[in-house]
Amino acid sequence: MPETSSTQIPESLKGLSIQERIQIVEDLWDSIAIPQENFGLPEARRGVGEANRRAGEERKPAAFLG
């Protein structure tokens, strides 16, 4: 199967099982994922997502609330 990107996978990783490679990807992602508090949002904006979620729940019929 031909390479579909310009990124080359090291040979040492190609020999790992799929589960091992998935774990490496998860570990790598965890090492670069930015926690919300590091986005530099003002305190007043941090709760906006929660407020919007709650507002959406208020518009749902009671039968759909779990």
C-alpha positions, 0 to 999 in steps of 0.5 A: 500500500503506498504512503498517503502522506509525506510523514514517514513512520519509523520502521520500529513503530511499524512492527508494533501491534495495532493496540501498541500503536494506538496506545502510542498515538493516545499518549502522544495526543495526551502530551500535546492536548491543551487543557481548557484553562490554558486557552487564555479565556477570560473567566467570564467566557469559561462558563459560556459553553455550560450555559449554552448547554443548559439553555439547550436542555431547557428547550427540549421536551421533558420526555427527552430529558434523561 
